[in-house]
Amino acid sequence: MFSSFHRNMAAAVTLALLSCFPAAVSSRRDVLALGDADFDYLATEHETMLVKFYAPWCGHCKKLAPEFEKAATRLKGTVQLAKVDCTAHSETCGRFGVSGYPTLKIFRNGRDSAPYDGPRSADGIYHYMKKQTGPDSIHLKSEEDLQTFINHYDASVVGVFSGADGSQLAEFLRAAALLRGQFRLAHAADLKLGEKHGVTSESVLLFRPPRLSNKFEESVVVFKDFLTVGSLRRFIRENIHGLCPHMTVENRDALRVRDLLTAYYDLDYHRNIQGSNYWRNRVMKMASTFSGRGLTFSVANRKDFLFELEEDFGLGTSDGGGLPFITIRTKLGHKYTMREEFTRDGQSLQRFLDDYFAGRLKRYIKSEPIPERNTDAVKVVVAESFDDVVNDQEKDVLIQFYSRSCSHCKKLEPVYRELAETLSSDPNIIVAKMNAGDNDVPLGYDVQGYPTIYLAAVGRKEEPIRYEVRTHTHTHTQPSTWLLWGGRRSQSDTRGDESSKTS
């Protein structure tokens, strides 16, 4: 049994954490609020509508909300944006198979048309949904139509068919209905439009943007598989970016699903195509040299990513002068920077890549200095000491991620310290904190707001458990309960099922 002191202390922790999640501010009127009673009635009034299914307590939903509202204002009169609170309208959310938050779906005349899997920034939502207006695929009737369509800033996908009634064209149009938000699609019912590109039978052509034309890869890629919605989607996604795509704020998440090298410089494809491709061609030469080794390449406008370069890689605006910054970010979150100046012959980049593939590079970790003295009950952890302290396989560690400017963190501090002092007599338990603003948060710890608390238990370091605040006491787990159970099991070398314990 736990003492009343422990219960009171844990309750105080809970109250402090609950105060960190204020009720969501009501949205701007441009976002239509729908519910169980009026969803079907109101949704049918809009030809195209993007619906956000959310929960007020969801951190990702809170992050998306202001971007969603800005996009709604820009799209007003063109595409309606709406939202459904799934904690209050579970019937509607269940009907459309919502299992996580936020879930975004595109509706046409009230019918669930397609999932939204585009960017989650205001600009990204705006451009993605603008593509949802008009036909799914543009009908090209002449060579002039084709040239006008493919002479575009973005890539183009064109299906060339022998007539208007074939099964291949019908399948292409089904795919276009699902993919139109991500790609530009058009079709022609005349095989003559494909002859210039070596096509003599029904096929699909992917035209890369003219501004990215280069000598290292073809500007047109021909789809050669059997045409289905799935095979066409795979073909486009595997080929649309090419050897070295232009990374933007909108497409960065799609590119970062793989280990990615990026060259950041004064790239501007609107005003200076030749100058932008000068450095890209040098990166592409290395991309072709090191192809097939698991690293993808990209170029980006340095100004678009200044905050990220400073926060994630410690690079300032004066570093490198007018030369490109080179970084590598792996899908596991490991980061590397090229400290040698980028040379015009590309040799410095080649040396950097040789060292990377040989495992000679030291990872860049944003970290405060390891404290010389760390004798307080709440241990201070920095990125450089995280593995040694939190991932200690012999200790249960409660780690709080905080921000210096967070008022809720300051309110929690005395309660958290009292908890640490109470448990300090157990050598198998560590109560710690880390300033998430000045240190890299390790992979596996999802920190969307402050304070965020995780338990890294013995035997489960790869699966840290997030401390969740619940409004119902019968589903609530107290931090002190976690740690006291963990401490007892550590001392007895047994690991029972926590669900069978009671306080």
PyMOL commands that set and color helices and strands:
alter all, ss='L'
color gray80, all
select helices_A, chain A and resi 4-18+39-43+59-75+90-95+122-130+143-150+167-179+192-195+210-212+229-239+252-255+273-289+302-313+347-357+383-389+407-423+473-475+479-492+498-500
alter helices_A, ss='H'
color red, helices_A
select strands_A, chain A and resi 31-34+48-54+80-85+103-108+111-115+138-139+156-160+184-188+203-207+220-223+246-247+260-265+296-301+325-329+335-337+378-380+396-402+429-435+452-456+465-466
alter strands_A, ss='S'
color yellow, strands_A
deselect
rebuild
show_as cartoon
